[in-house]
């Protein structure tokens, strides 16, 4: 049933929606707003230019809006020039964990416990855990050892019916931290699902240790969707501050 929406009321809801989207770090509402504005643009003759400005804003920024849920904001080292990547900070701790150079056992245990609590709170809220799978973004090389997330995930799902789906590198790619190259297509070509049938019709969580551009996570999401996943949700322990 078609309803007439007042331009002022429509714009108020759009702005509220945008603010909510930024706060909760998801894109589905952004897309809903995109469709909402498009479908109602003909009803907003009094505010056509503003309507299309918002339309273009959402369209152009949808890829920049956070597509993942993350635990902490990660501040890069920047050759020691970033004061937010300080001694004892969460960013430094996560960086050490990623590089497997965190030798303070108490600090390592405390941070991994926080990650486990955060991730457990997300996974265990799923009503049908038997239809849930989780996958961890692989390293940059086929020879890269499993990172710290594997032990955390294994501990969480050991007493549930959630399954773990393995992703692996087919071929080596340069580390983005050294080259600055962050290309989704490159990751799509060099990552594979070990058992594609394990994600069919499932809700799949894909988790990375640190997300910067999101290219690797988006590539993994596409691989999962192509393999028949019903839905793919992206997670990152740390999301790089832009």
N, C-alpha and C positions, 0 to 999 in steps of 0.2 A: 504494500500500500504506500503510495507516494505521499510524502508530507512536504509542506513548504517550510523551509528552515530560514530563519532570519539571519542575514549576514553577520550581525554582531554576535549572535548566539553561536553561530558556526565557528567564527574566528576564536571566540573564547575557548571553545572545546579543543580546537586545534592547538592553541598555545598551551593549554593545560596538558594535552597529550604529549606535546614535544618535551615539556619539562619532565613529565613522568618517565618518558622514554630515556632521557639522559640519566635520570636518577637510578633507574633499575637496570640499565646496561643491556637492554634487549632491542631487537629491531622489528619484532613482529608488529608492534604498535606503530612504529614509523611507517611501515608498509600500509597499515590500515588507514593511517592519516592520509597517505599518498592517494589511496583509492577514494577515500571519503571526499577529499578536496576535488579530485577529478570528476567524480560522479555528481557533485553538487555545484560545480562551477557555473553551470547554466542557470542555477537558482540564485546566483549571487551577483546579478547584474549590477547592483549598486556598488559592489566592491571587486569588480573584475580584475583590476590591475593588482590589487593586494592578494586576491585569491591566487593568481598565477605566480606572483612572487613567492608565496608560501609553497606552491606546487614545485617550482624550480628549486627552492631552498631544500625541501625535503628530498627531492630526486637527486640533487647534486651531493647532498651530504649523507645520504642513507648508507653509503659504503664506509663513511668515516665514523658514523655512530657505532658505538660498541656493539659487536655481535656476540660477545662472549660474556659469561659471568666470571668474575675473577675475585681472588681473595685479597690481594694487596696491590697497591700501585708500585710499580718497579721503577726505580731511578737508576739509570745506567751509570757505570763507573766513569766514563769519559776521561780516561787516563788520569784519574785522581782529581779531576777538576770539578766534580759534582759534589757539593757539600752534603747533599741528601743521601749520597751513597757513602755514608760514614761508617766508622768502626762500630760494629755491633748492631747496625741497622738491619731491618728486614731485607732490604735490597742486597746488602752485602751477604747476609746469611743465605738468601736464595741463590745468589751468584756462586757462592762457595759450594752449595749443594749441587747445583747444575754441573759444576766442574769437578765434583767429587774431591774437593779440597777442604772440606769442613772437618777439622780434626778435633774440635772441641765437642766431645761426646754429649755433654749436657745441653749445649746450645743446639746441636743437631737433633737430639731427641725432643726438645721442647718445640722446635719449629716444625718438625715432622708430625708431632702430635696435633699442632694447630691445623696443619693441612688436612690431616685425617679427620678431625672434627668437622671442619668446613665441608670436605667432600662427602663425608658420611651424611651430613645434614641435607645435602642435595640429593644423593642417590636414594636414601631410605625413605624419602617422601613420595617416591613413585608408588602408586597403589598396586601395580601389577609388576612386581620385580622380576618375575619369570619372563617378562617381555622386554627386559632392559639389558643393554650391553654397554660396556665401556671400553674405549680404546685409548692408547697413549701414543702421542705423536712420536715417531721414531727420530733418532739422531740423524746427522747429515750424511752418514756413511753406512753401508751395509755392515761394516766392522764395528760400529759404535756399540758399546755395551749398554744393556738396559739401564735407564736412569733410576733415580731414587723413587720415582712415582710408582714403579712396578710393585715394590714391596708394600707401599702404602695401600694401593688398590687391592692387592692380593689379601691384605689383612682385613679390609673392609668387606669384601664380597665373599670371604671364606664361609661365612655363616648365613649367606643369602642365596637366592636363586639367580642373582645377577651374573651374567657371563662376561668374560673378558675376551675381547676380540683383538687379535694381534695385527699391527701394522708394521711393515718393514720396508726398508729402502732397497730398491732394485739396483740403483747406481748412486755413486757419491755425488753430492752437490757441494759447492763452496759454502763455507760458513758465512751466513749473512752478516755477522759481526765484523768480519774481515773484509768482505767485498761490498757490503751495502746493497747487494742485489736481493730483492725480495719479490719473487715472481710466483704467482699461484700456479700458472701453467707448468712451470718447471717442477714444482712439487707433485702435481698431478701425474707427471710423466715418470717420476722417480720413486713414488710410494705405491705400495700395493697392499691389499687386504689378504692376509694369509688364508683365511677361510671365508670367502664372500658370502656363502650361504648362512653363516652364523649371524648375519645382521638383517636378513630378510624379514620384513614386517615388524622390526623391533624399533624401540626408542633407543637411540645410540648416543652416548655421551663421548665426546672426544676431548681429551685433556692434554694441554701442553704445559711445560714448566714456565716459560716466559713468552708472552705474546707481544710482538712489536707491531708489525703491519697487519698481522692476522692472515697472511697469505698461506701459511702452512695449514692452519686450522681450516680455512675455507676450502683448501684443496682436499683435505681429509673428509670434510663434509660432502663434497661433490662425489668423492669415491664411494662413500657410504650410501648416498642417495642413489647413485648409479647401480649399486649392488642390491637395491630394494629396501633400504631402511625406511620405516614409516616416518621417522622424525629424527633429526640430528641436532643435538644441543652442544654448544661449544663452551669449554671451560679452560681457564688458565690460572695457575697459581699466582703469577704476577703479570700485570699488564703495563707495558712501558709507558711512562708519562710522556705525553707529546708536547 
